[in-house]
Amino acid sequence: MSKMRLLTFSMMIAGTAMGCTQAPMTTEELGQNSEELCANGDGVPSAMAALGVAAAKELRRWQSGTDFAVSNNSLVLTSTGKAQCSDGRCWNTQAVLDLQRAPFNTIKFGPITFNADNFRSTLVAKHQEQAVCDSRPSNQQGNCTVEAHRLTFRSQQTGSCDTMFTFDASSPTGAPLNFPGNLKNKLIFVGEPSNPYINFTSTGTTVSLDPTYGLVEDSTNQGATCAVTCTKISSASLLGQCCSCSGRNSTFVSASPANPNIFRCQ
């Protein structure tokens, strides 16, 4: 493990702390800081960031060209991608992708209403951009050459915006990567470098990105009495469980007929 490169991956989705904070804040402070520091527009940037985290956790790599494809004007998992996941279907990644079919005005990230149509079109466009980058010759300046890699989830904790996800990054054989910073070249499909929810940085042994509470299953908060999020993805049913959205306590209901693992606080 000591020879592995450490990959720190944090992306912010405005489900828990719309104000980009590490400590609880008032509703007014959340709103003000959200606008100033973590503006999320129509929710698409943070949802794309969540897709990157979910793929890292389940597929254990970022290979958009082989693991994802465009079908019926939507981004979908390929059979190759699904085979990377232990369950053979990549349930969390699939749930994020199914947000492309979320009914209008049903998904919210704090005060922001998610735009599924924009999410779908942006994913398709960024997937195509990734393909262009991946096709560039390896000797071309600014190319997308990246070492074959394997990502292994290590931990999650409060980050500068929301939740920091940490992964060990190594070669598929477990050897250290020579250039872990180049992994940013494989994140074009989720909006790198223009997506403000992907603040990619790299040191000699780490790479960092700054999301997500709600859209990537939280393994550290299973005992919480009341989840503070407007939208949550979970492998277990949350129907009827306590939640808090924009300062209002309520209970979870099904968010979308497209996927039973997506819940909203209503």
Backbone as CSV, one residue per row, in Angstrom:
resi,resn,N_x,N_y,N_z,CA_x,CA_y,CA_z,C_x,C_y,C_z
1,MET,0.822,-1.206,0.000,0.000,0.000,0.000,0.851,1.249,0.000
2,SER,2.054,1.198,0.660,2.885,2.386,0.757,3.417,2.803,-0.595
3,LYS,3.473,1.876,-1.566,3.983,2.219,-2.874,2.907,2.775,-3.784
4,MET,1.664,2.653,-3.375,0.575,3.146,-4.211,0.510,4.660,-4.168
5,ARG,0.110,5.232,-5.269,-0.177,6.650,-5.277,-1.522,6.856,-4.594
6,LEU,-1.625,7.912,-3.882,-2.867,8.203,-3.183,-3.676,9.181,-3.999
7,LEU,-4.893,8.798,-4.313,-5.770,9.654,-5.082,-6.847,10.206,-4.181
8,THR,-6.904,11.504,-4.065,-7.931,12.139,-3.259,-8.915,12.795,-4.194
9,PHE,-10.166,12.391,-4.085,-11.178,12.819,-5.032,-12.351,13.362,-4.284
10,SER,-12.585,14.662,-4.369,-13.712,15.240,-3.684,-14.470,16.124,-4.626
11,MET,-15.752,15.923,-4.769,-16.587,16.735,-5.613,-17.782,17.177,-4.815
12,MET,-18.273,18.325,-5.052,-19.334,18.880,-4.228,-20.674,18.826,-4.914
13,ILE,-21.661,18.230,-4.249,-23.042,18.316,-4.695,-23.826,18.957,-3.589
14,ALA,-24.623,19.910,-3.926,-25.249,20.744,-2.910,-26.432,20.064,-2.277
15,GLY,-26.247,18.911,-1.711,-27.327,18.247,-1.016,-27.272,18.517,0.461
16,THR,-26.057,18.495,1.037,-25.917,18.662,2.463,-25.522,20.068,2.838
17,ALA,-24.479,20.569,2.194,-23.962,21.865,2.593,-23.852,22.744,1.378
18,MET,-24.946,23.322,0.988,-24.948,24.152,-0.197,-24.026,25.342,-0.046
19,GLY,-23.503,25.558,1.123,-22.649,26.719,1.328,-21.183,26.407,1.307
20,CYS,-20.746,25.252,0.833,-19.323,24.942,0.773,-18.685,25.150,2.125
21,THR,-19.126,24.428,3.117,-18.621,24.652,4.464,-18.299,23.344,5.131
22,GLN,-17.432,23.401,6.132,-17.079,22.211,6.880,-17.847,22.131,8.187
23,ALA,-18.622,23.150,8.498,-19.365,23.164,9.750,-20.797,23.576,9.474
24,PRO,-21.754,23.175,10.323,-23.138,23.556,10.116,-23.297,25.065,10.057
25,MET,-24.178,25.532,9.165,-24.415,26.952,9.018,-25.910,27.209,9.017
26,THR,-26.277,28.461,9.200,-27.683,28.813,9.152,-28.158,28.749,7.710
27,THR,-29.480,28.717,7.533,-30.035,28.676,6.185,-29.593,29.890,5.381
28,GLU,-29.561,31.061,6.020,-29.147,32.272,5.325,-27.686,32.193,4.893
29,GLU,-26.832,31.672,5.789,-25.410,31.550,5.462,-25.199,30.546,4.347
30,LEU,-25.949,29.447,4.399,-25.837,28.438,3.354,-26.166,29.043,2.001
31,GLY,-27.255,29.776,1.937,-27.664,30.364,0.682,-26.648,31.353,0.144
32,GLN,-26.133,32.205,1.022,-25.164,33.211,0.608,-23.868,32.569,0.130
33,ASN,-23.331,31.625,0.896,-22.073,30.993,0.512,-22.235,30.130,-0.712
34,SER,-23.392,29.495,-0.850,-23.641,28.684,-2.033,-23.541,29.527,-3.286
35,GLU,-24.149,30.711,-3.250,-24.145,31.587,-4.412,-22.753,32.083,-4.718
36,GLU,-21.986,32.382,-3.675,-20.680,32.980,-3.868,-19.597,31.957,-4.216
37,LEU,-19.634,30.793,-3.577,-18.532,29.848,-3.698,-18.865,28.576,-4.451
38,CYS,-20.075,28.115,-4.345,-20.428,26.830,-4.932,-21.659,26.945,-5.819
39,ALA,-21.710,27.983,-6.633,-22.830,28.149,-7.539,-22.966,26.897,-8.396
40,ASN,-24.174,26.359,-8.442,-24.399,25.076,-9.092,-25.362,25.182,-10.263
41,GLY,-25.749,26.402,-10.613,-26.597,26.594,-11.778,-27.857,25.756,-11.736
42,ASP,-27.948,24.821,-12.675,-29.108,23.934,-12.763,-28.835,22.555,-12.156
43,GLY,-27.773,22.457,-11.367,-27.453,21.185,-10.713,-26.622,20.243,-11.550
44,VAL,-26.423,20.571,-12.819,-25.685,19.673,-13.710,-24.221,19.510,-13.302
45,PRO,-23.496,20.582,-12.956,-22.087,20.403,-12.587,-21.885,19.421,-11.437
46,SER,-22.702,19.530,-10.393,-22.511,18.651,-9.247,-22.923,17.220,-9.561
47,ALA,-23.939,17.043,-10.398,-24.343,15.691,-10.784,-23.258,15.021,-11.615
48,MET,-22.604,15.788,-12.477,-21.501,15.230,-13.259,-20.342,14.843,-12.357
49,ALA,-20.078,15.683,-11.359,-19.024,15.353,-10.399,-19.339,14.048,-9.684
50,ALA,-20.604,13.863,-9.344,-21.010,12.632,-8.667,-20.784,11.414,-9.548
51,LEU,-20.992,11.575,-10.847,-20.756,10.463,-11.763,-19.287,10.051,-11.733
52,GLY,-18.393,11.041,-11.666,-16.972,10.715,-11.577,-16.621,9.958,-10.321
53,VAL,-17.217,10.346,-9.187,-16.957,9.661,-7.921,-17.527,8.252,-7.956
54,ALA,-18.769,8.120,-8.424,-19.403,6.794,-8.461,-18.623,5.842,-9.356
55,ALA,-18.151,6.340,-10.500,-17.361,5.498,-11.398,-16.063,5.070,-10.729
56,ALA,-15.434,5.985,-10.012,-14.187,5.641,-9.322,-14.428,4.564,-8.272
57,LYS,-15.537,4.660,-7.551,-15.824,3.694,-6.502,-16.202,2.332,-7.060
58,GLU,-17.002,2.324,-8.122,-17.545,1.046,-8.601,-16.755,0.453,-9.761
59,LEU,-16.408,1.266,-10.755,-15.666,0.744,-11.894,-14.166,0.739,-11.634
60,ARG,-13.772,1.526,-10.623,-12.387,1.587,-10.154,-11.427,2.108,-11.227
61,ARG,-11.967,2.934,-12.117,-11.124,3.579,-13.121,-11.946,4.655,-13.816
62,TRP,-11.253,5.495,-14.590,-11.917,6.471,-15.447,-11.544,6.157,-16.882
63,GLN,-12.407,5.428,-17.574,-12.197,5.066,-18.966,-13.520,5.258,-19.706
64,SER,-13.852,6.511,-19.955,-15.133,6.831,-20.572,-15.325,6.140,-21.917
65,GLY,-14.242,6.034,-22.688,-14.357,5.478,-24.029,-14.779,4.032,-24.082
66,THR,-14.427,3.261,-23.055,-14.791,1.846,-23.041,-15.946,1.546,-22.089
67,ASP,-16.094,2.340,-21.053,-17.091,2.041,-20.023,-18.435,2.738,-20.237
68,PHE,-18.456,3.763,-21.108,-19.691,4.487,-21.374,-19.873,4.657,-22.879
69,ALA,-21.111,4.851,-23.286,-21.428,5.071,-24.694,-22.685,5.921,-24.780
70,VAL,-22.926,6.472,-25.960,-24.137,7.257,-26.191,-25.164,6.372,-26.888
71,SER,-26.352,6.322,-26.313,-27.446,5.536,-26.884,-28.744,6.309,-26.687
72,ASN,-29.484,6.499,-27.769,-30.742,7.242,-27.712,-30.557,8.612,-27.063
73,ASN,-29.474,9.277,-27.454,-29.168,10.630,-26.981,-28.956,10.704,-25.476
74,SER,-28.521,9.608,-24.868,-28.211,9.581,-23.438,-26.897,8.846,-23.230
75,LEU,-26.237,9.130,-22.114,-25.030,8.397,-21.766,-25.424,7.143,-21.000
76,VAL,-24.854,6.004,-21.405,-25.193,4.731,-20.774,-23.924,3.962,-20.467
77,LEU,-24.038,3.024,-19.565,-22.940,2.103,-19.288,-22.873,1.047,-20.380
78,THR,-21.661,0.671,-20.769,-21.488,-0.423,-21.717,-21.389,-1.744,-20.962
79,SER,-21.445,-2.834,-21.681,-21.275,-4.141,-21.038,-19.877,-4.257,-20.443
80,THR,-18.890,-3.627,-21.089,-17.531,-3.623,-20.555,-17.484,-2.875,-19.235
81,GLY,-18.170,-1.751,-19.180,-18.214,-0.979,-17.950,-18.885,-1.738,-16.826
82,LYS,-20.027,-2.338,-17.115,-20.749,-3.085,-16.086,-19.931,-4.245,-15.548
83,ALA,-19.128,-4.839,-16.425,-18.298,-5.973,-16.002,-17.232,-5.561,-15.006
84,GLN,-16.932,-4.255,-14.931,-15.947,-3.762,-13.980,-16.477,-3.738,-12.554
85,CYS,-17.801,-3.748,-12.405,-18.418,-3.601,-11.094,-18.688,-4.949,-10.442
86,SER,-18.559,-4.997,-9.140,-18.721,-6.259,-8.417,-20.133,-6.816,-8.539
87,ASP,-21.133,-5.925,-8.704,-22.509,-6.401,-8.821,-22.931,-6.628,-10.269
88,GLY,-22.040,-6.333,-11.218,-22.339,-6.542,-12.626,-23.289,-5.514,-13.220
89,ARG,-23.655,-4.489,-12.440,-24.568,-3.470,-12.975,-24.196,-2.052,-12.549
90,CYS,-23.275,-1.915,-11.602,-22.811,-0.596,-11.155,-23.993,0.239,-10.671
91,TRP,-24.663,-0.225,-9.615,-25.945,0.345,-9.211,-25.887,1.842,-8.921
92,ASN,-24.816,2.323,-8.264,-24.744,3.751,-7.926,-24.474,4.598,-9.166
93,THR,-23.545,4.140,-9.997,-23.267,4.836,-11.249,-24.510,4.872,-12.122
94,GLN,-25.232,3.759,-12.164,-26.458,3.692,-12.955,-27.513,4.656,-12.430
95,ALA,-27.600,4.773,-11.120,-28.587,5.683,-10.538,-28.286,7.132,-10.919
96,VAL,-27.006,7.506,-10.914,-26.650,8.860,-11.333,-27.001,9.060,-12.804
97,LEU,-26.697,8.077,-13.634,-27.050,8.173,-15.054,-28.559,8.275,-15.253
98,ASP,-29.319,7.608,-14.404,-30.774,7.642,-14.550,-31.376,8.992,-14.181
99,LEU,-30.580,9.871,-13.597,-31.043,11.237,-13.367,-31.306,11.940,-14.698
100,GLN,-30.742,11.401,-15.793,-31.027,11.956,-17.118,-32.509,11.843,-17.461
101,ARG,-33.193,10.906,-16.801,-34.621,10.679,-17.077,-35.509,11.113,-15.925
102,ALA,-34.969,11.885,-15.016,-35.762,12.318,-13.872,-36.910,13.219,-14.329
103,PRO,-38.103,13.006,-13.807,-39.241,13.862,-14.166,-38.967,15.316,-13.810
104,PHE,-39.536,16.210,-14.559,-39.331,17.643,-14.360,-39.710,18.064,-12.945
105,ASN,-38.835,18.872,-12.352,-39.099,19.510,-11.057,-39.206,18.520,-9.892
106,THR,-38.538,17.377,-10.004,-38.597,16.397,-8.914,-37.289,16.274,-8.145
107,ILE,-36.174,16.623,-8.760,-34.868,16.491,-8.118,-34.357,17.869,-7.723
108,LYS,-33.990,18.007,-6.451,-33.461,19.276,-5.969,-32.163,19.047,-5.201
109,PHE,-31.239,19.990,-5.358,-30.032,20.034,-4.564,-30.116,21.320,-3.755
110,GLY,-30.603,21.226,-2.531,-30.877,22.431,-1.769,-31.946,23.232,-2.493
111,PRO,-31.741,24.529,-2.700,-32.741,25.349,-3.385,-32.717,25.210,-4.895
112,ILE,-31.767,24.452,-5.422,-31.596,24.340,-6.868,-32.451,23.215,-7.423
113,THR,-33.189,23.502,-8.477,-33.971,22.479,-9.169,-33.126,21.903,-10.292
114,PHE,-32.935,20.615,-10.272,-32.079,19.919,-11.236,-32.739,19.866,-12.605
115,ASN,-31.942,20.108,-13.657,-32.424,20.074,-15.032,-31.923,18.811,-15.716
116,ALA,-32.772,17.811,-15.807,-32.382,16.519,-16.370,-32.041,16.616,-17.850
117,ASP,-32.754,17.451,-18.590,-32.481,17.590,-20.025,-31.087,18.150,-20.258
118,ASN,-30.714,19.153,-19.490,-29.370,19.719,-19.630,-28.301,18.729,-19.192
119,PHE,-28.604,17.946,-18.171,-27.676,16.913,-17.718,-27.411,15.921,-18.838
120,ARG,-28.467,15.476,-19.470,-28.337,14.491,-20.546,-27.514,15.052,-21.713
121,SER,-27.849,16.248,-22.172,-27.143,16.809,-23.322,-25.684,17.123,-22.991
122,THR,-25.418,17.557,-21.760,-24.046,17.867,-21.367,-23.206,16.603,-21.272
123,LEU,-23.775,15.540,-20.718,-23.043,14.278,-20.638,-22.664,13.768,-22.032
124,VAL,-23.586,13.864,-22.964,-23.312,13.408,-24.328,-22.201,14.245,-24.953
125,ALA,-22.287,15.566,-24.785,-21.281,16.451,-25.362,-19.903,16.208,-24.757
126,LYS,-19.829,16.043,-23.433,-18.547,15.845,-22.768,-17.962,14.466,-23.077
127,HIS,-18.819,13.479,-23.258,-18.334,12.151,-23.663,-17.651,12.246,-25.023
128,GLN,-18.225,13.016,-25.923,-17.632,13.196,-27.245,-16.321,13.974,-27.153
129,GLU,-16.265,14.976,-26.269,-15.028,15.713,-26.074,-13.931,14.796,-25.535
130,GLN,-14.298,13.910,-24.635,-13.327,12.966,-24.099,-12.777,12.065,-25.194
131,ALA,-13.655,11.630,-26.109,-13.232,10.766,-27.208,-12.236,11.476,-28.118
132,VAL,-12.458,12.753,-28.368,-11.539,13.529,-29.190,-10.169,13.611,-28.517
133,CYS,-10.170,13.899,-27.230,-8.907,13.997,-26.498,-8.189,12.652,-26.478
134,ASP,-8.939,11.587,-26.244,-8.332,10.254,-26.169,-7.713,9.824,-27.497
135,SER,-8.217,10.396,-28.595,-7.744,9.984,-29.916,-6.477,10.705,-30.357
136,ARG,-6.046,11.695,-29.599,-4.863,12.446,-29.990,-3.602,11.599,-29.870
137,PRO,-2.640,11.809,-30.774,-1.380,11.052,-30.697,-0.693,11.284,-29.363
138,SER,-0.009,10.275,-28.885,0.619,10.354,-27.571,1.757,11.360,-27.526
139,ASN,2.286,11.744,-28.694,3.389,12.696,-28.701,2.913,14.135,-28.901
140,GLN,1.596,14.341,-28.880,1.054,15.682,-29.083,0.945,16.411,-27.757
141,GLN,1.358,17.654,-27.735,1.304,18.439,-26.506,-0.143,18.572,-26.049
142,GLY,-0.375,18.375,-24.751,-1.728,18.467,-24.224,-2.570,17.248,-24.503
143,ASN,-1.930,16.126,-24.859,-2.694,14.927,-25.188,-3.312,14.318,-23.940
144,CYS,-4.116,13.301,-24.144,-4.829,12.664,-23.037,-4.188,11.353,-22.612
145,THR,-2.916,11.206,-22.874,-2.238,9.980,-22.480,-2.280,9.812,-20.966
146,VAL,-2.769,8.676,-20.541,-2.857,8.366,-19.117,-2.462,6.910,-18.930
147,GLU,-1.700,6.641,-17.891,-1.320,5.268,-17.597,-2.551,4.438,-17.242
148,ALA,-2.494,3.150,-17.578,-3.550,2.249,-17.109,-3.566,2.327,-15.590
149,HIS,-4.747,2.418,-15.007,-4.810,2.672,-13.571,-5.931,1.890,-12.907
150,ARG,-5.824,1.809,-11.608,-6.864,1.199,-10.780,-7.085,2.089,-9.568
151,LEU,-8.330,2.394,-9.292,-8.693,3.244,-8.161,-9.350,2.393,-7.087
152,THR,-8.905,2.560,-5.864,-9.455,1.803,-4.740,-9.920,2.766,-3.666
153,PHE,-11.205,2.739,-3.356,-11.765,3.646,-2.364,-11.105,3.414,-1.016
154,ARG,-10.698,4.517,-0.393,-10.065,4.441,0.915,-10.943,5.042,2.008
155,SER,-11.408,6.260,1.830,-12.168,6.925,2.883,-12.895,8.139,2.332
156,GLN,-13.762,8.685,3.170,-14.403,9.946,2.842,-14.485,10.785,4.107
157,GLN,-14.424,12.086,3.933,-14.476,12.985,5.069,-14.935,14.347,4.584
158,THR,-15.220,15.238,5.520,-15.635,16.573,5.159,-14.527,17.275,4.397
159,GLY,-14.885,17.871,3.274,-13.913,18.587,2.467,-14.170,20.078,2.488
160,SER,-13.453,20.808,1.681,-13.594,22.261,1.668,-14.935,22.697,1.132
161,CYS,-15.554,21.886,0.295,-16.881,22.210,-0.205,-17.935,21.283,0.376
162,ASP,-17.727,19.987,0.292,-18.735,19.070,0.815,-18.083,17.800,1.326
163,THR,-17.895,16.813,0.466,-17.359,15.531,0.909,-16.139,15.143,0.087
164,MET,-15.043,14.854,0.739,-13.825,14.456,0.059,-13.739,12.929,0.014
165,PHE,-13.626,12.415,-1.186,-13.473,10.970,-1.392,-12.016,10.678,-1.699
166,THR,-11.444,9.721,-0.990,-10.034,9.401,-1.145,-9.878,8.004,-1.711
167,PHE,-9.058,7.898,-2.740,-8.790,6.611,-3.391,-7.286,6.380,-3.485
168,ASP,-6.890,5.123,-3.372,-5.534,4.738,-3.734,-5.521,4.569,-5.244
169,ALA,-4.519,5.133,-5.894,-4.383,5.015,-7.342,-3.096,4.273,-7.663
170,SER,-3.228,3.222,-8.436,-2.057,2.425,-8.792,-2.241,1.909,-10.205
171,SER,-1.249,1.204,-10.695,-1.415,0.495,-11.954,-2.314,-0.708,-11.686
172,PRO,-2.866,-1.341,-12.719,-3.710,-2.518,-12.512,-3.014,-3.643,-11.753
173,THR,-1.675,-3.647,-11.772,-0.928,-4.692,-11.072,-0.593,-4.293,-9.642
174,GLY,-0.907,-3.059,-9.285,-0.603,-2.583,-7.941,0.643,-1.740,-7.855
175,ALA,1.369,-1.590,-8.959,2.577,-0.767,-8.964,2.190,0.714,-8.922
176,PRO,3.082,1.563,-8.419,2.766,2.991,-8.366,2.690,3.601,-9.761
177,LEU,1.868,4.643,-9.878,1.793,5.386,-11.132,2.946,6.369,-11.218
178,ASN,3.444,6.585,-12.416,4.512,7.555,-12.604,3.975,8.980,-12.667
179,PHE,2.779,9.137,-13.228,2.205,10.466,-13.413,0.731,10.477,-13.000
180,PRO,0.460,10.379,-11.701,-0.938,10.365,-11.256,-1.691,11.632,-11.606
181,GLY,-0.971,12.747,-11.751,-1.629,13.993,-12.097,-2.298,13.964,-13.458
182,ASN,-1.834,13.080,-14.347,-2.421,12.983,-15.673,-3.828,12.396,-15.662
183,LEU,-4.245,11.862,-14.521,-5.597,11.308,-14.450,-6.657,12.371,-14.720
184,LYS,-6.308,13.631,-14.555,-7.273,14.690,-14.853,-7.700,14.633,-16.319
185,ASN,-6.839,14.085,-17.176,-7.169,13.999,-18.595,-8.310,13.030,-18.875
186,LYS,-8.613,12.182,-17.910,-9.704,11.231,-18.073,-11.003,11.729,-17.444
187,LEU,-11.003,12.968,-16.993,-12.192,13.518,-16.350,-12.911,14.542,-17.215
188,ILE,-12.527,14.635,-18.477,-13.233,15.524,-19.392,-14.699,15.112,-19.497
189,PHE,-14.969,13.826,-19.415,-16.350,13.346,-19.580,-17.272,13.793,-18.457
190,VAL,-16.701,14.293,-17.354,-17.531,14.857,-16.288,-17.279,16.354,-16.112
191,GLY,-16.636,16.975,-17.111,-16.552,18.425,-17.123,-15.217,19.059,-16.859
192,GLU,-14.174,18.289,-16.608,-12.845,18.864,-16.423,-12.402,19.528,-17.742
193,PRO,-11.860,20.743,-17.745,-11.501,21.555,-16.583,-12.517,22.656,-16.237
194,SER,-13.627,22.736,-16.963,-14.544,23.865,-16.786,-15.547,23.665,-15.652
195,ASN,-15.758,22.433,-15.216,-16.725,22.165,-14.162,-16.182,22.667,-12.820
196,PRO,-16.828,23.655,-12.201,-16.306,24.199,-10.942,-16.344,23.205,-9.792
197,TYR,-17.097,22.134,-9.952,-17.161,21.126,-8.903,-16.032,20.123,-9.010
198,ILE,-15.168,20.268,-10.011,-13.989,19.417,-10.128,-12.779,20.330,-10.068
199,ASN,-12.284,20.559,-8.877,-11.140,21.434,-8.660,-9.899,20.556,-8.562
200,PHE,-9.424,20.115,-9.710,-8.355,19.125,-9.749,-7.016,19.733,-9.374
201,THR,-6.339,19.117,-8.414,-4.969,19.479,-8.057,-4.173,18.197,-7.873
202,SER,-2.859,18.304,-7.948,-2.029,17.110,-7.819,-0.703,17.459,-7.162
203,THR,-0.246,16.550,-6.289,1.093,16.650,-5.726,1.872,15.449,-6.234
204,GLY,3.010,15.175,-5.633,3.798,14.043,-6.095,3.104,12.715,-5.900
205,THR,2.237,12.628,-4.918,1.596,11.341,-4.628,0.077,11.424,-4.562
206,THR,-0.486,12.586,-4.743,-1.939,12.702,-4.651,-2.511,13.529,-5.787
207,VAL,-3.758,13.260,-6.080,-4.533,14.141,-6.940,-5.832,14.440,-6.208
208,SER,-6.307,15.669,-6.296,-7.464,16.078,-5.525,-8.499,16.774,-6.383
209,LEU,-9.745,16.509,-6.083,-10.862,17.194,-6.689,-11.828,17.556,-5.581
210,ASP,-12.443,18.680,-5.716,-13.264,19.185,-4.616,-14.715,19.337,-4.946
211,PRO,-16.968,16.880,-4.475,-18.383,16.796,-4.214,-18.937,15.936,-3.201
212,THR,-19.451,15.233,-2.725,-20.820,14.900,-2.966,-21.483,14.315,-1.759
213,TYR,-22.516,14.895,-1.366,-23.335,14.190,-0.390,-24.685,13.967,-1.019
214,GLY,-25.138,12.766,-0.959,-26.461,12.458,-1.474,-26.415,11.557,-2.678
215,LEU,-25.630,11.893,-3.700,-25.659,11.128,-4.937,-24.652,9.988,-4.985
216,VAL,-23.765,9.908,-4.019,-22.885,8.749,-3.860,-23.167,8.190,-2.477
217,GLU,-23.449,6.909,-2.387,-23.877,6.333,-1.108,-22.854,6.599,-0.017
218,ASP,-23.350,7.046,1.105,-22.517,7.413,2.239,-22.402,6.235,3.193
219,SER,-21.216,5.658,3.254,-21.008,4.492,4.114,-20.710,4.883,5.547
220,THR,-20.554,6.186,5.804,-20.171,6.612,7.150,-21.332,7.217,7.931
221,ASN,-22.506,7.292,7.306,-23.609,8.002,7.954,-24.873,7.147,8.040
222,GLN,-24.684,5.836,8.064,-25.834,4.949,8.051,-26.692,5.065,9.303
223,GLY,-26.098,5.520,10.410,-26.866,5.590,11.645,-27.504,6.939,11.896
224,ALA,-27.398,7.852,10.950,-27.948,9.183,11.137,-29.456,9.110,11.313
225,THR,-29.978,9.901,12.235,-31.410,9.883,12.499,-32.184,10.673,11.450
226,CYS,-31.561,11.672,10.863,-32.264,12.486,9.884,-31.249,13.020,8.869
227,ALA,-31.306,12.517,7.649,-30.339,12.905,6.628,-30.617,14.326,6.155
228,VAL,-29.578,15.137,6.117,-29.719,16.522,5.672,-29.376,16.584,4.190
229,THR,-30.358,16.351,3.354,-30.182,16.382,1.905,-31.545,16.362,1.244
230,CYS,-31.627,16.977,0.087,-32.903,17.008,-0.629,-33.059,15.800,-1.539
231,THR,-31.945,15.260,-2.001,-31.955,14.096,-2.884,-30.884,13.127,-2.405
232,LYS,-31.209,11.852,-2.370,-30.239,10.868,-1.880,-30.375,9.574,-2.669
233,ILE,-29.231,9.011,-3.011,-29.169,7.709,-3.676,-28.731,6.676,-2.645
234,SER,-29.449,5.573,-2.583,-29.154,4.565,-1.565,-29.482,3.175,-2.090
235,SER,-28.648,2.213,-1.720,-28.894,0.823,-2.115,-30.022,0.206,-1.293
236,ALA,-30.280,0.773,-0.117,-31.382,0.318,0.733,-32.519,1.332,0.658
237,SER,-33.732,0.876,0.849,-34.889,1.770,0.777,-34.849,2.812,1.891
238,LEU,-35.123,4.052,1.515,-35.199,5.145,2.481,-36.636,5.637,2.650
239,LEU,-37.580,4.969,2.040,-38.967,5.419,2.062,-39.455,5.620,3.497
240,GLY,-39.955,6.825,3.753,-40.502,7.131,5.066,-39.490,7.562,6.094
241,GLN,-38.190,7.495,5.772,-37.174,7.884,6.742,-37.046,9.405,6.805
242,CYS,-36.614,9.890,7.965,-36.499,11.326,8.202,-35.422,11.951,7.326
243,CYS,-35.716,13.166,6.845,-34.749,13.926,6.064,-35.010,15.414,6.277
244,SER,-34.068,16.225,5.875,-34.218,17.666,5.992,-33.731,18.312,4.708
245,CYS,-34.585,19.083,4.063,-34.258,19.740,2.798,-34.487,21.234,2.944
246,SER,-33.431,22.021,2.739,-33.512,23.477,2.829,-34.098,23.931,4.161
247,GLY,-33.693,23.245,5.224,-34.128,23.622,6.564,-35.488,23.110,6.974
248,ARG,-36.133,22.310,6.135,-37.462,21.797,6.463,-37.407,20.284,6.639
249,ASN,-37.835,19.789,7.793,-37.839,18.357,8.051,-39.010,17.683,7.353
250,SER,-38.733,16.506,6.796,-39.771,15.753,6.101,-39.347,14.291,6.060
251,THR,-39.842,13.541,5.090,-39.474,12.140,4.923,-39.171,11.862,3.457
252,PHE,-38.409,10.819,3.226,-38.049,10.443,1.862,-39.198,9.752,1.141
253,VAL,-39.341,10.094,-0.148,-40.260,9.409,-1.040,-39.473,9.009,-2.278
254,SER,-40.057,8.189,-3.118,-39.390,7.808,-4.356,-39.257,9.032,-5.254
255,ALA,-38.073,9.229,-5.826,-37.822,10.426,-6.623,-38.082,10.223,-8.098
256,SER,-37.898,9.002,-8.574,-38.016,8.796,-10.011,-38.395,7.354,-10.319
257,PRO,-39.360,7.155,-11.221,-39.695,5.792,-11.632,-38.580,5.157,-12.445
258,ALA,-37.608,5.972,-12.873,-36.507,5.442,-13.673,-35.573,4.571,-12.851
259,ASN,-35.504,4.826,-11.527,-34.578,4.069,-10.699,-35.069,4.067,-9.251
260,PRO,-35.275,2.891,-8.667,-35.795,2.806,-7.300,-34.797,3.197,-6.231
261,ASN,-33.543,3.454,-6.601,-32.513,3.826,-5.625,-32.389,5.334,-5.434
262,ILE,-33.237,6.112,-6.103,-33.191,7.566,-5.993,-34.356,8.040,-5.139
263,PHE,-34.059,8.806,-4.093,-35.091,9.276,-3.166,-35.002,10.792,-3.033
264,ARG,-36.146,11.418,-2.771,-36.164,12.854,-2.528,-36.889,13.157,-1.236
265,CYS,-36.460,14.215,-0.607,-37.035,14.633,0.654,-38.241,15.514,0.364
266,GLN,-39.404,15.048,0.775,-40.637,15.781,0.488,-41.590,15.772,1.670
